[in-house]
Amino acid sequence: MEKVIDITERVPAMKKRRRRRTNLKFLALVTIFLFIIIILLYFQLPYSDIKKIDIKGASLKEDTYYIEQSNLKIDDSLWGFKISEVEQAIAQHEWVKSVNVERKFLNEVQITIEEWQKVAYITQDGEFYPMLDNGIVFEESNEIVPIDAPIFRDFENENLRKKLLKELANLKPEVLSLISQINANPTEADPYSITLFMNDGYEVRADANTLAEKLNYYPSIIAQIESEDVSEKGIVDIEVGSYYRPFSGEYSLIKEDTEKTEESADETADETENAETDEGGQLEEQNEEEPE
């Protein structure tokens, strides 16, 4: 026989559930109301003002420069600017690769800047100017001789310069740090021929089109050369293949060629002088034979 439950027994439980639902609704309303009050107070009080502008990633320009470019000021409203407008104002500079602006915590703005990499310097009018891996020359000069990147010499060809900058950007950092100076020495046969002077005393002959591909092996090439007990440093040629010759062998040939050129010039001068002497003697003899 089924048990019959009296409705009077269920009334207290129903009242209890109804009271719980009412309390939850009331608590939710109070929470929402308090949240709105807190938000309104936050926007009305100085807690919503910018108290710190943090710049990250800047090296070519001072932090203060980027803060000025952002048009943000301390005590401005944290919510009174558009992030896209601040990013656009900074990204318009050609040395800036990317910009990311974030609101941090309750009163801080963080601006993360990625600049194009500085890979070399070039001398203009006796001053050093950084060159970036996007091919541009940074306008601000460095009066002190730079030691953190190689120096370009005799790079009048802008295409060659931009090509080489891209190659340098693909070098391993430890290899790039070994380069002291790069000279352009183009020829009709190879307009991309360059010479690199390394901090360890070696000299590298290379082609700008294949520099990164081949020069990244430079440490292992030098290790192999020095493992063979080579007594002097010299030239590592990686233009076509990869071979080494000491300075004495390279510059003795140049010296011999120079001496031969000088000897040839001296002989030519002697022959010219002798011819002039003979011609002068003949003229004197002719003058003596003429009747007065």
C-alpha positions as CSV (number, residue, x, y, z in Angstrom):
1,M,0.0,0.0,0.0
2,E,1.4,3.4,-1.1
3,K,2.2,5.9,1.6
4,V,0.1,9.1,1.4
5,I,2.2,12.3,2.2
6,D,0.2,15.1,3.8
7,I,0.5,18.5,2.1
8,T,1.1,20.1,5.5
9,E,4.3,18.1,5.8
10,R,5.7,19.6,2.5
11,V,4.8,23.3,3.3
12,P,7.8,24.0,5.5
13,A,10.3,22.6,3.0
14,M,8.7,24.7,0.2
15,K,8.8,27.8,2.3
16,K,12.5,27.1,3.1
17,R,13.4,26.7,-0.6
18,R,11.4,29.9,-1.5
19,R,13.2,31.8,1.2
20,R,16.6,30.6,-0.1
21,R,15.8,31.7,-3.6
22,T,14.7,35.1,-2.4
23,N,17.9,35.5,-0.4
24,L,20.0,34.6,-3.4
25,K,18.2,37.1,-5.6
26,F,18.6,39.8,-3.0
27,L,22.3,39.0,-2.6
28,A,22.8,39.2,-6.3
29,L,21.1,42.6,-6.5
30,V,23.2,43.9,-3.7
31,T,26.4,42.6,-5.3
32,I,25.5,44.2,-8.6
33,F,24.6,47.5,-6.9
34,L,27.9,47.5,-4.9
35,F,29.9,46.8,-8.0
36,I,28.2,49.7,-9.8
37,I,29.0,52.0,-6.9
38,I,32.6,50.9,-6.8
39,I,33.0,51.4,-10.6
40,L,31.5,54.9,-10.3
41,L,33.8,55.7,-7.4
42,Y,36.8,54.4,-9.3
43,F,36.1,56.7,-12.3
44,Q,35.4,59.7,-10.0
45,L,38.4,59.3,-7.7
46,P,42.1,59.7,-8.7
47,Y,42.6,55.9,-8.7
48,S,41.6,55.7,-12.3
49,D,44.3,58.2,-13.4
50,I,47.5,57.1,-15.0
51,K,50.3,56.9,-12.4
52,K,52.9,55.1,-14.4
53,I,53.9,54.8,-18.1
54,D,56.3,51.9,-18.6
55,I,58.3,51.7,-21.8
56,K,59.8,48.3,-22.7
57,G,62.1,47.3,-25.6
58,A,63.4,50.8,-26.4
59,S,67.2,51.3,-27.2
60,L,67.5,53.7,-30.1
61,K,65.5,56.4,-28.4
62,E,65.1,57.3,-24.7
63,D,61.9,56.3,-22.9
64,T,60.9,59.9,-22.5
65,Y,60.8,60.3,-26.3
66,Y,58.3,57.5,-26.7
67,I,56.2,58.8,-23.8
68,E,56.0,62.2,-25.6
69,Q,55.1,60.6,-28.9
70,S,52.3,58.6,-27.1
71,N,50.6,61.9,-26.0
72,L,49.9,60.2,-22.6
73,K,50.6,62.1,-19.4
74,I,50.6,61.2,-15.8
75,D,47.2,61.9,-14.1
76,D,45.4,61.6,-17.4
77,S,42.4,59.2,-17.3
78,L,43.5,55.6,-17.8
79,W,40.4,55.1,-20.0
80,G,40.5,58.5,-21.8
81,F,42.5,57.3,-24.8
82,K,42.3,54.8,-27.6
83,I,45.0,52.1,-27.7
84,S,45.1,52.1,-31.5
85,E,45.7,55.8,-31.7
86,V,48.7,55.6,-29.3
87,E,50.1,52.6,-31.2
88,Q,49.8,54.5,-34.5
89,A,51.5,57.6,-33.2
90,I,54.6,55.6,-32.3
91,A,54.6,53.1,-35.2
92,Q,54.9,55.9,-37.7
93,H,58.6,56.2,-37.1
94,E,60.7,54.1,-39.6
95,W,63.0,52.6,-37.0
96,V,60.0,51.2,-35.1
97,K,59.0,47.7,-36.2
98,S,55.9,47.1,-34.0
99,V,54.1,48.6,-30.9
100,N,51.8,47.1,-28.3
101,V,50.0,49.2,-25.7
102,E,48.3,47.7,-22.7
103,R,46.5,49.0,-19.6
104,K,48.0,47.3,-16.6
105,F,46.5,47.0,-13.2
106,L,44.3,50.0,-12.2
107,N,46.5,53.0,-13.1
108,E,49.5,51.8,-15.3
109,V,50.1,51.9,-19.0
110,Q,52.7,49.6,-20.6
111,I,54.1,50.3,-24.1
112,T,56.2,47.5,-25.6
113,I,58.2,48.7,-28.6
114,E,60.1,46.5,-31.0
115,E,62.7,48.4,-32.9
116,W,64.5,47.3,-36.1
117,Q,67.8,45.7,-35.2
118,K,70.9,47.8,-35.2
119,V,73.5,45.7,-37.2
120,A,76.2,48.2,-38.3
121,Y,77.5,51.8,-38.4
122,I,78.4,54.0,-41.3
123,T,80.6,57.0,-41.3
124,Q,79.3,60.2,-42.8
125,D,81.1,63.6,-42.4
126,G,83.3,62.1,-39.7
127,E,80.4,60.8,-37.6
128,F,79.0,57.4,-37.0
129,Y,75.4,56.6,-37.8
130,P,73.6,53.3,-36.8
131,M,72.2,51.3,-39.7
132,L,69.2,49.0,-39.1
133,D,68.3,45.7,-40.7
134,N,65.4,47.2,-42.6
135,G,68.0,49.2,-44.6
136,I,67.6,52.6,-43.2
137,V,70.3,54.8,-41.6
138,F,69.3,56.0,-38.2
139,E,69.5,59.8,-38.2
140,E,71.1,60.4,-34.8
141,S,74.9,60.2,-34.8
142,N,77.2,58.6,-32.2
143,E,80.2,60.7,-31.5
144,I,82.0,57.8,-29.7
145,V,83.6,55.1,-31.9
146,P,81.1,52.2,-31.7
147,I,82.1,48.8,-30.5
148,D,78.8,47.0,-30.5
149,A,78.5,46.6,-34.3
150,P,80.7,46.7,-37.4
151,I,81.6,49.9,-39.2
152,F,80.9,50.3,-43.0
153,R,83.5,51.9,-45.1
154,D,83.2,53.0,-48.8
155,F,79.6,52.0,-49.2
156,E,78.3,54.4,-51.8
157,N,76.1,51.9,-53.4
158,E,72.8,51.9,-51.5
159,N,71.6,48.6,-53.0
160,L,74.8,46.9,-51.8
161,R,74.4,48.5,-48.4
162,K,70.8,47.3,-47.9
163,K,71.6,43.8,-49.2
164,L,74.5,43.5,-46.7
165,L,72.4,44.8,-43.8
166,K,69.8,42.0,-44.4
167,E,72.6,39.5,-44.5
168,L,74.1,40.8,-41.2
169,A,70.7,40.5,-39.5
170,N,70.7,36.8,-40.3
171,L,74.1,36.2,-38.7
172,K,74.4,34.5,-35.4
173,P,74.9,37.1,-32.6
174,E,78.3,35.6,-31.7
175,V,79.5,35.8,-35.3
176,L,78.2,39.4,-35.8
177,S,80.1,40.5,-32.6
178,L,83.4,39.3,-34.2
179,I,83.2,41.8,-37.1
180,S,85.0,45.0,-36.6
181,Q,84.8,46.7,-40.0
182,I,83.4,46.0,-43.5
183,N,84.8,47.5,-46.7
184,A,83.1,47.5,-50.1
185,N,85.5,46.6,-52.9
186,P,83.3,45.9,-55.9
187,T,84.7,44.9,-59.3
188,E,83.2,44.5,-62.7
189,A,83.3,40.8,-62.2
190,D,81.8,40.9,-58.7
191,P,79.9,44.1,-57.7
192,Y,79.0,42.5,-54.4
193,S,82.6,41.8,-53.2
194,I,83.4,42.9,-49.7
195,T,86.2,42.6,-47.1
196,L,85.5,42.0,-43.4
197,F,88.1,42.8,-40.7
198,M,87.5,40.6,-37.7
199,N,88.2,41.3,-34.1
200,D,90.3,38.2,-33.8
201,G,92.8,39.5,-36.4
202,Y,91.7,37.6,-39.4
203,E,90.5,39.1,-42.7
204,V,87.5,37.7,-44.6
205,R,86.8,38.1,-48.4
206,A,83.2,37.4,-49.1
207,D,80.2,38.1,-51.4
208,A,77.4,40.1,-49.9
209,N,74.8,37.7,-51.5
210,T,76.0,34.7,-49.5
211,L,77.5,36.3,-46.5
212,A,75.2,34.9,-43.8
213,E,75.0,31.4,-45.3
214,K,78.8,31.1,-45.2
215,L,80.0,33.4,-42.4
216,N,77.9,31.6,-39.8
217,Y,80.5,28.8,-40.1
218,Y,83.4,31.2,-39.4
219,P,84.1,29.9,-35.8
220,S,84.5,26.3,-37.1
221,I,86.6,27.5,-40.0
222,I,89.0,29.3,-37.6
223,A,89.0,26.4,-35.2
224,Q,90.1,24.1,-38.1
225,I,92.8,26.6,-39.2
226,E,94.3,27.0,-35.7
227,S,94.2,23.2,-35.1
228,E,96.7,22.9,-37.9
229,D,99.3,24.9,-35.9
230,V,99.3,27.8,-38.3
231,S,101.9,30.2,-37.1
232,E,100.3,33.4,-38.4
233,K,96.9,34.8,-39.2
234,G,95.7,35.6,-42.6
235,I,92.8,35.8,-45.1
236,V,89.8,33.5,-45.1
237,D,88.2,33.6,-48.6
238,I,84.6,32.5,-48.7
239,E,83.5,34.2,-51.9
240,V,83.3,31.0,-53.9
241,G,84.6,28.1,-51.9
242,S,86.4,28.4,-48.6
243,Y,90.2,28.6,-48.3
244,Y,92.9,30.2,-46.2
245,R,96.2,32.0,-47.0
246,P,98.5,33.8,-44.5
247,F,99.1,37.5,-44.7
248,S,102.7,37.0,-45.6
249,G,101.8,35.0,-48.7
250,E,99.0,37.4,-49.7
251,Y,100.8,40.7,-49.2
252,S,104.2,39.5,-50.5
253,L,102.5,38.9,-53.9
254,I,101.0,42.4,-53.8
255,K,104.5,43.8,-52.9
256,E,106.1,41.9,-55.8
257,D,103.4,43.2,-58.2
258,T,103.9,46.7,-56.9
259,E,107.7,46.5,-57.3
260,K,107.3,45.1,-60.8
261,T,105.0,47.9,-61.7
262,E,107.4,50.5,-60.3
263,E,110.3,48.9,-62.2
264,S,108.3,48.9,-65.4
265,A,107.5,52.6,-64.8
266,D,111.1,53.4,-64.1
267,E,112.2,51.6,-67.3
268,T,109.6,53.5,-69.3
269,A,110.8,56.8,-67.8
270,D,114.5,55.9,-68.6
271,E,113.6,55.1,-72.2
272,T,111.7,58.3,-72.5
273,E,114.6,60.3,-71.1
274,N,117.1,58.6,-73.4
275,A,114.9,59.3,-76.4
276,E,114.7,62.9,-75.4
277,T,118.4,63.1,-75.0
278,D,119.1,61.5,-78.4
279,E,116.6,63.8,-80.0
280,G,118.3,66.8,-78.4
281,G,121.7,65.6,-79.6
282,Q,120.5,65.3,-83.1
283,L,119.0,68.8,-83.0
284,E,122.3,70.2,-81.8
285,E,124.2,68.5,-84.7
286,Q,121.8,69.9,-87.2
287,N,122.2,73.4,-85.8
288,E,126.0,73.1,-86.1
289,E,125.8,72.0,-89.8
290,E,123.6,74.9,-90.8
291,P,125.7,77.7,-92.5
292,E,125.8,81.1,-90.8
